[in-house]
Amino acid sequence: MSEKVAIFLLAGPEMPCRMIHTFIWALDIVEQGGEAKIVLEGEAPRWLLVLPDPEHGRHKLYQRVKELGLIDAVCKACAIQAQALDAAAEEGLPIVYDASGHVSLAAYVERGYHVVML
């Protein structure tokens, strides 16, 4: 597979199924030879307040996508709103604000990514 997919996760911890599917689908694309990028927008930066905890039930899944470099951007405006900006920085994740403080969707489209919103 040579497809490129950017998955914008908008849901926070109140919708764990969306985070799980975002991570699983990104891993599946990569395992099939494609390229996947995960973007944490909307409520999603709140995940950074809980997923780094080794006791969290989805910590290993988070660590896997993080170690593979699949988390491509954390929205700065949303991370500030979620009080997760420091957590994103501590995790070494890219903090992006190229579209009025948010992550530019156009930048992914211009680079040939199919965009999925969850």
DOVEXTOR-764917 format. One record per residue: x, y, z of N, C-alpha, C in turn; residue number from 1; residue in one letter; chain. Coordinates in nm, 2 decimals. Atoms other than C-alpha are relative to their C-alpha. Layout:
+--------+--------+--------+--------+--------+--------+--------+--------+--------+-----+---+---+
|     nx |     ny |     nz |    cax |    cay |    caz |     cx |     cy |     cz |   k | r | c |
+--------+--------+--------+--------+--------+--------+--------+--------+--------+-----+---+---+
|      X |      Y |      Z |      X |      Y |      Z |      X |      Y |      Z | NUM | A | A |
...
+--------+--------+--------+--------+--------+--------+--------+--------+--------+-----+---+---+
% end
This chain:
+--------+--------+--------+--------+--------+--------+--------+--------+--------+-----+---+---+
|     nx |     ny |     nz |    cax |    cay |    caz |     cx |     cy |     cz |   k | r | c |
+--------+--------+--------+--------+--------+--------+--------+--------+--------+-----+---+---+
|   0.08 |  -0.12 |   0.00 |   0.00 |   0.00 |   0.00 |   0.09 |   0.12 |   0.00 |   1 | M | A |
|  -0.08 |  -0.12 |   0.00 |   0.13 |   0.34 |  -0.08 |  -0.09 |   0.12 |   0.04 |   2 | S | A |
|   0.09 |  -0.11 |  -0.04 |  -0.16 |   0.55 |   0.06 |   0.06 |   0.07 |   0.12 |   3 | E | A |
|  -0.04 |  -0.09 |  -0.11 |  -0.11 |   0.84 |   0.30 |  -0.13 |   0.04 |   0.06 |   4 | K | A |
|   0.12 |  -0.04 |  -0.08 |  -0.37 |   0.90 |   0.57 |   0.03 |   0.08 |   0.12 |   5 | V | A |
|  -0.01 |  -0.08 |  -0.12 |  -0.40 |   1.17 |   0.83 |  -0.13 |  -0.01 |   0.07 |   6 | A | A |
|   0.12 |   0.02 |  -0.08 |  -0.64 |   1.09 |   1.11 |   0.00 |   0.11 |   0.11 |   7 | I | A |
|   0.02 |  -0.10 |  -0.09 |  -0.76 |   1.39 |   1.30 |  -0.09 |  -0.05 |   0.11 |   8 | F | A |
|   0.08 |   0.04 |  -0.12 |  -0.87 |   1.28 |   1.65 |  -0.05 |   0.12 |   0.07 |   9 | L | A |
|   0.07 |  -0.12 |  -0.06 |  -1.12 |   1.53 |   1.79 |  -0.05 |  -0.03 |   0.14 |  10 | L | A |
|   0.07 |   0.05 |  -0.12 |  -1.26 |   1.32 |   2.08 |   0.09 |  -0.01 |   0.11 |  11 | A | A |
|  -0.07 |   0.01 |  -0.12 |  -1.14 |   1.33 |   2.43 |  -0.03 |  -0.13 |   0.08 |  12 | G | A |
|   0.02 |   0.12 |  -0.08 |  -1.14 |   1.07 |   2.71 |  -0.14 |  -0.05 |   0.02 |  13 | P | A |
|   0.14 |   0.05 |  -0.02 |  -1.52 |   1.06 |   2.73 |  -0.04 |  -0.09 |  -0.12 |  14 | E | A |
|   0.03 |   0.08 |   0.11 |  -1.51 |   0.88 |   2.39 |   0.12 |  -0.09 |  -0.03 |  15 | M | A |
|  -0.13 |   0.08 |   0.02 |  -1.23 |   0.62 |   2.43 |   0.00 |  -0.09 |  -0.13 |  16 | P | A |
|   0.00 |   0.08 |   0.12 |  -1.35 |   0.41 |   2.13 |   0.06 |   0.08 |  -0.12 |  17 | C | A |
|  -0.06 |  -0.08 |   0.11 |  -1.25 |   0.70 |   1.89 |   0.15 |   0.00 |   0.01 |  18 | R | A |
|  -0.14 |   0.00 |  -0.01 |  -0.90 |   0.71 |   2.03 |   0.06 |  -0.13 |  -0.03 |  19 | M | A |
|  -0.04 |   0.13 |   0.03 |  -0.86 |   0.34 |   2.02 |   0.00 |  -0.03 |  -0.15 |  20 | I | A |
|   0.01 |   0.02 |   0.14 |  -0.97 |   0.32 |   1.66 |   0.10 |   0.09 |  -0.08 |  21 | H | A |
|  -0.10 |  -0.09 |   0.06 |  -0.75 |   0.62 |   1.56 |   0.13 |  -0.07 |   0.01 |  22 | T | A |
|  -0.14 |   0.06 |  -0.02 |  -0.44 |   0.44 |   1.70 |   0.01 |  -0.13 |  -0.08 |  23 | F | A |
|  -0.01 |   0.13 |   0.06 |  -0.53 |   0.10 |   1.57 |   0.00 |   0.01 |  -0.15 |  24 | I | A |
|   0.00 |  -0.03 |   0.14 |  -0.61 |   0.23 |   1.22 |   0.13 |   0.05 |  -0.05 |  25 | W | A |
|  -0.13 |  -0.06 |   0.04 |  -0.29 |   0.43 |   1.20 |   0.10 |  -0.11 |   0.00 |  26 | A | A |
|  -0.10 |   0.11 |   0.00 |  -0.09 |   0.12 |   1.30 |  -0.03 |  -0.09 |  -0.11 |  27 | L | A |
|   0.04 |   0.09 |   0.11 |  -0.28 |  -0.09 |   1.05 |   0.05 |   0.05 |  -0.14 |  28 | D | A |
|  -0.05 |  -0.06 |   0.13 |  -0.20 |   0.15 |   0.76 |   0.15 |  -0.01 |  -0.01 |  29 | I | A |
|  -0.15 |   0.01 |   0.00 |   0.17 |   0.15 |   0.86 |   0.04 |  -0.14 |  -0.03 |  30 | V | A |
|  -0.04 |   0.14 |   0.01 |   0.18 |  -0.22 |   0.89 |  -0.03 |  -0.06 |  -0.14 |  31 | E | A |
|   0.03 |   0.04 |   0.14 |   0.03 |  -0.25 |   0.54 |   0.09 |   0.08 |  -0.10 |  32 | Q | A |
|  -0.09 |  -0.07 |   0.09 |   0.31 |  -0.03 |   0.40 |  -0.04 |   0.14 |  -0.04 |  33 | G | A |
|   0.04 |  -0.14 |   0.02 |   0.12 |   0.30 |   0.40 |   0.07 |   0.10 |   0.10 |  34 | G | A |
|  -0.05 |  -0.10 |  -0.09 |   0.19 |   0.62 |   0.58 |  -0.11 |   0.06 |   0.07 |  35 | E | A |
|   0.11 |  -0.05 |  -0.09 |  -0.02 |   0.74 |   0.87 |   0.05 |   0.11 |   0.09 |  36 | A | A |
|  -0.03 |  -0.11 |  -0.09 |  -0.02 |   1.06 |   1.07 |  -0.12 |   0.02 |   0.09 |  37 | K | A |
|   0.11 |  -0.03 |  -0.09 |  -0.23 |   1.13 |   1.38 |   0.02 |   0.14 |   0.05 |  38 | I | A |
|   0.00 |  -0.14 |  -0.04 |  -0.33 |   1.48 |   1.47 |  -0.10 |   0.01 |   0.12 |  39 | V | A |
|   0.08 |  -0.02 |  -0.12 |  -0.47 |   1.56 |   1.82 |  -0.06 |   0.14 |   0.00 |  40 | L | A |
|   0.07 |  -0.12 |   0.01 |  -0.73 |   1.84 |   1.78 |  -0.12 |   0.00 |   0.09 |  41 | E | A |
|   0.12 |   0.00 |  -0.08 |  -1.04 |   1.95 |   1.96 |   0.02 |  -0.04 |   0.15 |  42 | G | A |
|  -0.01 |   0.05 |  -0.14 |  -1.08 |   1.76 |   2.29 |   0.12 |  -0.10 |   0.01 |  43 | E | A |
|  -0.10 |   0.11 |  -0.01 |  -0.81 |   1.50 |   2.20 |   0.13 |   0.03 |   0.08 |  44 | A | A |
|  -0.12 |  -0.02 |  -0.09 |  -0.51 |   1.68 |   2.37 |  -0.02 |  -0.04 |   0.14 |  45 | P | A |
|   0.03 |   0.04 |  -0.14 |  -0.68 |   1.59 |   2.70 |   0.05 |  -0.15 |   0.02 |  46 | R | A |
|  -0.06 |   0.13 |  -0.02 |  -0.56 |   1.23 |   2.63 |   0.14 |   0.00 |   0.05 |  47 | W | A |
|  -0.14 |  -0.01 |  -0.04 |  -0.21 |   1.35 |   2.70 |   0.01 |   0.02 |   0.15 |  48 | L | A |
|   0.00 |  -0.01 |  -0.14 |  -0.31 |   1.40 |   3.06 |  -0.02 |  -0.13 |   0.07 |  49 | L | A |
|   0.02 |   0.13 |  -0.06 |  -0.39 |   1.03 |   3.11 |   0.08 |  -0.11 |  -0.07 |  50 | V | A |
|  -0.06 |   0.11 |   0.07 |  -0.23 |   0.81 |   2.84 |   0.15 |  -0.02 |   0.04 |  51 | L | A |
|  -0.14 |   0.03 |  -0.04 |   0.14 |   0.86 |   2.96 |   0.01 |  -0.08 |   0.13 |  52 | P | A |
|  -0.01 |   0.07 |  -0.13 |   0.05 |   0.70 |   3.29 |   0.00 |  -0.15 |  -0.03 |  53 | D | A |
|  -0.02 |   0.14 |   0.03 |   0.18 |   0.34 |   3.27 |  -0.12 |  -0.09 |   0.06 |  54 | P | A |
|   0.12 |   0.07 |  -0.06 |  -0.13 |   0.23 |   3.48 |  -0.12 |   0.01 |  -0.09 |  55 | E | A |
|   0.12 |  -0.02 |   0.09 |  -0.37 |   0.35 |   3.21 |  -0.02 |  -0.12 |  -0.09 |  56 | H | A |
|   0.02 |   0.12 |   0.07 |  -0.53 |   0.06 |   3.03 |   0.04 |   0.01 |  -0.15 |  57 | G | A |
|  -0.04 |  -0.01 |   0.14 |  -0.44 |   0.20 |   2.68 |   0.14 |   0.06 |  -0.01 |  58 | R | A |
|  -0.13 |  -0.06 |   0.00 |  -0.09 |   0.32 |   2.78 |   0.09 |  -0.07 |  -0.11 |  59 | H | A |
|  -0.09 |   0.07 |   0.10 |   0.09 |   0.05 |   2.57 |  -0.04 |   0.03 |  -0.14 |  60 | K | A |
|   0.05 |  -0.04 |   0.14 |  -0.12 |   0.13 |   2.26 |   0.06 |   0.14 |  -0.03 |  61 | L | A |
|  -0.05 |  -0.14 |   0.02 |  -0.03 |   0.50 |   2.31 |   0.15 |   0.00 |  -0.02 |  62 | Y | A |
|  -0.15 |   0.00 |   0.01 |   0.34 |   0.42 |   2.36 |   0.04 |  -0.05 |  -0.14 |  63 | Q | A |
|  -0.03 |   0.06 |   0.13 |   0.34 |   0.21 |   2.04 |  -0.01 |   0.11 |  -0.11 |  64 | R | A |
|   0.02 |  -0.10 |   0.11 |   0.20 |   0.49 |   1.82 |   0.10 |   0.12 |   0.02 |  65 | V | A |
|  -0.10 |  -0.11 |  -0.03 |   0.43 |   0.75 |   1.99 |   0.14 |  -0.04 |  -0.04 |  66 | K | A |
|  -0.13 |   0.04 |   0.03 |   0.74 |   0.54 |   1.95 |   0.02 |  -0.01 |  -0.15 |  67 | E | A |
|  -0.01 |   0.01 |   0.14 |   0.66 |   0.49 |   1.58 |  -0.01 |   0.14 |  -0.07 |  68 | L | A |
|   0.01 |  -0.13 |   0.06 |   0.63 |   0.87 |   1.54 |  -0.13 |   0.03 |  -0.07 |  69 | G | A |
|   0.12 |  -0.02 |   0.07 |   0.27 |   0.85 |   1.43 |  -0.08 |   0.12 |   0.05 |  70 | L | A |
|   0.07 |  -0.12 |  -0.04 |   0.15 |   1.14 |   1.64 |   0.08 |   0.12 |  -0.06 |  71 | I | A |
|  -0.07 |  -0.10 |   0.08 |   0.24 |   1.42 |   1.40 |  -0.02 |   0.14 |   0.05 |  72 | D | A |
|   0.03 |  -0.14 |  -0.04 |   0.08 |   1.72 |   1.56 |  -0.10 |   0.00 |   0.12 |  73 | A | A |
|   0.09 |  -0.03 |  -0.11 |  -0.09 |   1.84 |   1.88 |  -0.04 |   0.15 |  -0.02 |  74 | V | A |
|   0.05 |  -0.13 |   0.02 |  -0.31 |   2.15 |   1.83 |   0.04 |   0.09 |   0.12 |  75 | C | A |
|  -0.04 |  -0.08 |  -0.11 |  -0.16 |   2.43 |   2.04 |  -0.12 |   0.07 |   0.07 |  76 | K | A |
|   0.11 |  -0.07 |  -0.06 |  -0.49 |   2.62 |   2.09 |  -0.08 |  -0.10 |   0.08 |  77 | A | A |
|   0.08 |   0.10 |  -0.07 |  -0.67 |   2.30 |   2.19 |   0.07 |  -0.05 |   0.12 |  78 | C | A |
|  -0.08 |   0.04 |  -0.12 |  -0.39 |   2.19 |   2.42 |   0.00 |   0.10 |   0.11 |  79 | A | A |
|   0.01 |  -0.10 |  -0.11 |  -0.40 |   2.52 |   2.60 |  -0.13 |   0.00 |   0.06 |  80 | I | A |
|   0.14 |   0.00 |  -0.06 |  -0.78 |   2.50 |   2.64 |  -0.01 |  -0.12 |   0.09 |  81 | Q | A |
|   0.01 |   0.13 |  -0.08 |  -0.74 |   2.14 |   2.77 |   0.10 |   0.00 |   0.12 |  82 | A | A |
|  -0.11 |   0.00 |  -0.10 |  -0.45 |   2.24 |   3.00 |   0.09 |  -0.11 |  -0.01 |  83 | Q | A |
|  -0.09 |   0.12 |   0.04 |  -0.24 |   1.98 |   2.82 |   0.12 |   0.05 |  -0.07 |  84 | A | A |
|  -0.11 |  -0.04 |   0.08 |   0.02 |   2.20 |   2.66 |   0.13 |  -0.05 |   0.06 |  85 | L | A |
|  -0.12 |   0.05 |  -0.07 |   0.29 |   2.11 |   2.92 |   0.01 |  -0.15 |  -0.02 |  86 | D | A |
|  -0.01 |   0.15 |   0.01 |   0.20 |   1.74 |   2.89 |   0.04 |  -0.03 |  -0.14 |  87 | A | A |
|  -0.04 |   0.02 |   0.14 |   0.24 |   1.76 |   2.51 |   0.15 |   0.02 |  -0.02 |  88 | A | A |
|  -0.14 |  -0.03 |   0.00 |   0.58 |   1.92 |   2.55 |   0.08 |  -0.10 |   0.07 |  89 | A | A |
|  -0.08 |   0.10 |  -0.08 |   0.69 |   1.67 |   2.82 |   0.00 |  -0.13 |  -0.08 |  90 | E | A |
|   0.00 |   0.12 |   0.08 |   0.59 |   1.39 |   2.58 |   0.08 |   0.01 |  -0.13 |  91 | E | A |
|  -0.09 |  -0.03 |   0.12 |   0.81 |   1.55 |   2.31 |  -0.08 |  -0.01 |  -0.13 |  92 | G | A |
|   0.09 |   0.00 |   0.12 |   0.51 |   1.58 |   2.07 |   0.01 |   0.13 |  -0.07 |  93 | L | A |
|   0.00 |  -0.13 |   0.08 |   0.51 |   1.84 |   1.79 |  -0.13 |   0.08 |   0.03 |  94 | P | A |
|   0.11 |  -0.10 |  -0.03 |   0.29 |   2.14 |   1.90 |  -0.01 |   0.09 |  -0.12 |  95 | I | A |
|   0.02 |  -0.06 |   0.13 |   0.14 |   2.29 |   1.58 |  -0.11 |   0.11 |   0.02 |  96 | V | A |
|   0.10 |  -0.11 |  -0.01 |  -0.05 |   2.62 |   1.54 |   0.00 |   0.08 |  -0.13 |  97 | Y | A |
|  -0.01 |  -0.07 |   0.13 |  -0.03 |   2.70 |   1.16 |  -0.13 |   0.04 |  -0.06 |  98 | D | A |
|   0.13 |  -0.05 |   0.05 |  -0.40 |   2.77 |   1.11 |  -0.08 |   0.07 |   0.11 |  99 | A | A |
|   0.07 |  -0.08 |  -0.10 |  -0.52 |   3.04 |   1.34 |   0.01 |  -0.06 |   0.14 | 100 | S | A |
|  -0.02 |   0.06 |  -0.13 |  -0.37 |   2.86 |   1.64 |  -0.02 |  -0.15 |   0.00 | 101 | G | A |
|   0.04 |   0.14 |   0.01 |  -0.49 |   2.52 |   1.52 |   0.09 |  -0.07 |  -0.10 | 102 | H | A |
|  -0.08 |   0.07 |   0.10 |  -0.34 |   2.25 |   1.29 |  -0.07 |   0.02 |  -0.13 | 103 | V | A |
|   0.05 |  -0.02 |   0.14 |  -0.38 |   2.32 |   0.92 |  -0.04 |  -0.13 |  -0.07 | 104 | S | A |
|   0.05 |   0.11 |   0.08 |  -0.59 |   2.07 |   0.74 |   0.05 |   0.00 |  -0.14 | 105 | L | A |
|  -0.05 |  -0.02 |   0.14 |  -0.48 |   2.21 |   0.41 |   0.14 |  -0.05 |  -0.02 | 106 | A | A |
|  -0.14 |   0.04 |   0.01 |  -0.12 |   2.13 |   0.48 |   0.01 |  -0.15 |  -0.03 | 107 | A | A |
|   0.01 |   0.15 |   0.02 |  -0.21 |   1.75 |   0.49 |  -0.05 |  -0.03 |  -0.14 | 108 | Y | A |
|   0.06 |   0.02 |   0.13 |  -0.43 |   1.77 |   0.18 |   0.11 |   0.04 |  -0.11 | 109 | V | A |
|  -0.10 |  -0.04 |   0.10 |  -0.15 |   1.96 |  -0.01 |   0.11 |  -0.11 |  -0.01 | 110 | E | A |
|  -0.10 |   0.11 |   0.00 |   0.09 |   1.67 |   0.08 |  -0.05 |  -0.13 |  -0.04 | 111 | R | A |
|   0.05 |   0.13 |   0.05 |  -0.14 |   1.41 |  -0.06 |  -0.07 |  -0.09 |   0.10 | 112 | G | A |
|   0.06 |   0.08 |  -0.10 |  -0.30 |   1.28 |   0.26 |  -0.15 |  -0.01 |  -0.02 | 113 | Y | A |
|   0.14 |   0.01 |  -0.01 |  -0.65 |   1.14 |   0.27 |  -0.02 |   0.04 |   0.15 | 114 | H | A |
|   0.02 |  -0.05 |  -0.14 |  -0.80 |   1.30 |   0.58 |  -0.13 |  -0.07 |   0.06 | 115 | V | A |
|   0.11 |   0.06 |  -0.07 |  -1.02 |   1.12 |   0.83 |  -0.02 |   0.07 |   0.13 | 116 | V | A |
|   0.03 |  -0.07 |  -0.13 |  -1.19 |   1.29 |   1.12 |  -0.07 |  -0.09 |   0.09 | 117 | M | A |
|   0.07 |   0.08 |  -0.10 |  -1.29 |   1.11 |   1.44 |  -0.02 |   0.09 |   0.12 | 118 | L | A |
+--------+--------+--------+--------+--------+--------+--------+--------+--------+-----+---+---+
% end
